[in-house]
Amino acid sequence: MTNRNLSGKVVMITGSARGIGAATARAFANEGAKVVISDIDAKALAEAAESLQPALALPFDVSDRAAFDASCDRIEAEVGPIDILVNNAGIMPVARVNEIPQALADRVLDVNVKGVVNGTRAALDRMLPRRRGHIINISSAFGEVYSSYLADYIGSKHFVVGFTDAARMELHGSGVDVSVVLPGQVETGLTAGLIKARGFSLAKPEQIAAAIVQTARRPRRHTYVPWTFSAIVVAVKFLPKALTEPLLRVLGANKVINAADPAVRTAYNERALVKPTPTSVPSR
């Protein structure tokens, strides 16, 4: 398969006010794509729009299907038919499985699960009649492995992998591609105040963005980035169960909460619970 030309393609990216989303917006723009950024945090989105100069910037909550549809309608009216959707919005609270605040646990499901489902369905409603398009769902290396103190997050990311794989099988021959990208630990607010896995360095958002763009150029089922994390996935899948948890403990998977910076994680959790505001973000 030859690489697809992304110049002129309309790309919608959720959760793109900062981190991987913002880096991905910049990477697609460098390819000549017409980029639409979106985020629930209207203030951060407005600041990102100043830097990224997207075709459009839309503040909305991905867990609200009506808001997702309205945003897609506006994009198609003002920018053009959506060619690529990157479902990137996600949150990662760190807590013991029985101690996570209920509001935060609910928000994980709202953003990480409902957001991906809503985005996928909204995109398919528009892409299937055209028989073209590409949906790229962002999971995590934790979408295929596990760790202590991240049960809600890991459960949501396992869902993203399973949902994407099932959708891809169902959509075979439809003209619409569906892919999942599984980043390892990345240097963003998501992992602020946490230790990194032993033997692995934190990836930069730009590395993940480059992998997402390459997945758009040449669609594939799963993209692991950095590729070294695929070794952990293979080990967990194929080693005897008696060996997998000792391996994960060696990598520090049982020490996440003990080494977390409480102040940093509290600030992150408060931001994760942000609600939509009526602030509008002007298009360019």
N, C-alpha and C positions, 0 to 999 in steps of 0.2 A: 504494500500500500504506500502510495506517495504521500508526502506531507501536504496537508490542506493549507491553502492560503487564507489567512485570517484577516487580511486587509478589508476593511469595509463591513466586517461582520458585526452584528449587534450582540453585545455580550452583557448580560445582567449578572451582577455579583452581589449576593447578600452578605451582611456582616462585613462591609468593606470600608468602614470608617477608620480602621486601624489594622495592624498586624498582617496576617496572611491575606486578608481580603484586600487591603489597600495595596499591598505589594503585587497582588494578582491583577488589580485594576491597572496599575502602572505597566506591568508586563504586557498585558493585552493592548494597551494604548500604544506601546512601542512597536507592536505588530501592525499598527494601523487600524485596529478595531474601533468601533464606536462603543464606548464603555458606559454603562449605567451602574452607578454605585447606590447601595441602599444600606440602611442600618436603623435600628430602633432608637439609637442615641442621636437625636437631631443636631445637637450642638457639635458633637464630634464629627458628624457627617458633613456639616457646613464647613468645618475646618479642613476636612479631607478634600472637599470639593475645591477649596481655594488652591490647594496644592496640585490635585490630580487633574482639575479642569475636565471633568467628565462630560459626556453628551447630556446627561441628566443625573440628578441626585434625588433620591426619594426616601424620606423617612417613613418607615412603617414596621409593624410587628409581624414577623414571618408566621407566627402562630395563628394569625387572623386570616383565614382563607379569602374573605371578601376584600380585605386590604391588599392581599397578594394579587388577586385578580384585577383590582382597580389599578394597581401599579403596572401590571403587565399591559393592560389596555392603554394606559397613558404612554408607555414606552412605544408600543406599536403605532400609536397615533402620531407621536412627536419625533421618534427616532427611526422606527422601522420594525419589521418583523424580527422577533427575538430568534437569533440563530443558536446562541449558546447560553445556558443558564448554569451558573456555578452556585450551588447551594452550600455556602460556606459558613453561615451564621451558626455559632455554637458557644456553649458555656461549659466550664469545668470546675464545679465546686469540689473541695476536698474535705471529706468528713467521714467519720465512722458510719457504717451503714445504718445504725439505729439512732444516730445523733444529728443527721442532716436536718435542718429546719424544713418543715413541710412545704413552705412557700418556695424554697429554693429547689427542692426535689421536683415540685410541680413545674417549675420554670425550666428545668433540664428537659423534661418531656415536651414542654411547649416549644422550646427553641430547637433542640437537637432532633426530636422525632417529628412533631407536628410540622415544624418549619420545612423539613426535607420532604415530607409527604405533600404538604400544600404546594410547595414550589414545583415538585415533580408533576403533580396533577395539573396545575395551572399552565405549566409549559407544554405538557402533552396536549391539552385542549387546543393549543394554538399550533403546535408543531405537526401533529398527526395529519390534519387536513392538508398540510403543505408537503407531507412526506419527507421532511428534512428537519434537522435540528440535533442538538447534542446537549444532554443533561449531565453535568459533572457534580456528583455528590461528594462532599468532603467528610470522610470518616476520621480514622486515626489508626495508628499501629495498634492501639488498644481495642480496635474493632475486631481484632482476631486473637488477642491475648488478654491478659488480665493482671490486675495489681490490687493491693489492699487500699482501702480508703477512697476508692474512686468508683464504687459500685454503680451509682446512678449514671455517671458519665460513661463508664464502660458499657453498661447495658444499652445505653442510647446509641453508642457507636457500633456495637454489634448489630443493632437493629438497622442502622444505615447500610451496612455491608449486605445483610440478608435482603433487605428491601430492594436495594439496587440490583443485586444479582437476579432476584426474581423478576423485577421489571425488565431487565435486559433480555432474559429468556422469553418473556411474554411478547416483547416488542421486536423480536427478530424478524427481519424482512420488512419492517414498517418504514424504514428510511430514517428513523430516529435512533441515535446512539445513546447509550447510558453507561457511564463509567463511574468508578469510585477511586478516590485518591486517599491513601492512608499515610499521613505524615507521622514521623516519630516525634520526639520532643523538640519543640520549636521555641526560639527566643522571642516570646510575645507575652502579653498580659495573662494569657491562659495559663502559662507555667510559672508566672512570677512567684517568687518565694518558695519554690520547690527545688529539691535536689534533682540532678540528672541521673539517668541510668548509668551504672558503673561501666566504664569502657566505651561510652558513647559521648560525643560532643553535641551540644545543642545546635540544631540547624537554624539557619537564618530564614526569615519569611521569604526572602527573595529566592532561596533554593526551592521552597515549596511552590512558589508562584511559577518558577520556570518549569517545574514538573507538571503543573496544571496546564500551562500553555502548550507544552509538548503533548499532553494527553488530548488537547483540543485539536492539535495539528494531526495527530495520528491516534485515533480512538483505540483504547484498549480496555480490558475488563478491570484490572486492578493496577494501580501505580503506587509502589512503595517508595517513600522518600524520607530520609536518605535510604539508599538501597540496602545498607547494612542492617536496617531493622527487619528486612525480609528474612534474615537468618534467624532472628528470634521467633518470628511467626512460624517458620518451617520447623524449628526445634519444638515449639509448643504443640504443633499439630501432629508431629510424627514420633517424638520421643515417648517412651513409656511414661504414663502419668506419674509414676513414682519418682521420675527424674525432673519433670517440668517445674514443679513448685520449688524444689531446691535450686534449680537454675534461676528462676525468677527472684528468689531471695538473694542469690549471689549478686544479681543485677541491682538490688536495692528496692525491689517492688514492695517489700514489707516495711519499708522505712519512710514512706512518703510523708505521713502525717507527723512523725517524730521530728523530721528535719524541716517542716514547713514553717515559714515566718508568719506568725499569727496576724501581725498588723497588716502585712501585705495581702494575705489571703482574705482577711475581713474586708479590706477595701475592695478587693476584686468581687467578693460575693455581693457587696452592696451595689456595685455597678451592674452585676448580672441581673439584679432585680429591677433595673430601671424600667419605667413604663413609657409608652409613647407620649410625645408632647405634640401640641398643635403647630409647633414651629415649622414653617415651610422652608425648603431649601431651593433656591432658584436654580433653574437650568442655565447652562452656559448660553 
